[in-house]
Amino acid sequence: MKRSALQRKTPIRNRAPMARKPMQKARRKPQKASSDTRWRSERYLAFVRSLPCCACGGAATDAHHCIGLHWGLSGMGTTAPDSFAMPVCRECHQAIHASPEMQARQPGWLIDTINRGLDHFTDEPIVGALADALEFIAAKEDAHG
């Protein structure tokens, strides 16, 4: 038996399309670019890279900034101040980032690097930043144990 198409009881009306409302623009205050107040010195970093690797004693190619000590110096998207940099070769640099045991040795390496910097530099911005870094490390190490 053949079936016929279903018949509508009421015809479909042509309606006007739904009125669209434009999205409201959010009123946001323009964000200021974050000002990095951490101490930076390309001259000091060049000095750090001229020292031997603090982990293996080989030729250093990198200035590694302190990580992983929960001192609040570094985190996602941030780098520790340059006064917390130490000389490392590429292999040791990768090992420090991968190994919590090597990260735990950073305070000793930092103190040695900072003391060498204090012996080398005499100008105030660098000497002041290095002295502040030594005080900071001493306070953290005293609090830790």
PyMOL commands that set and color helices and strands:
alter all, ss='L'
color gray80, all
select helices_A, chain A and resi 42-50+82-84+90-98+100-104+106-120+124-144
alter helices_A, ss='H'
color red, helices_A
select strands_A, chain A and resi 62-65+85-88
alter strands_A, ss='S'
color yellow, strands_A
deselect
rebuild
show_as cartoon
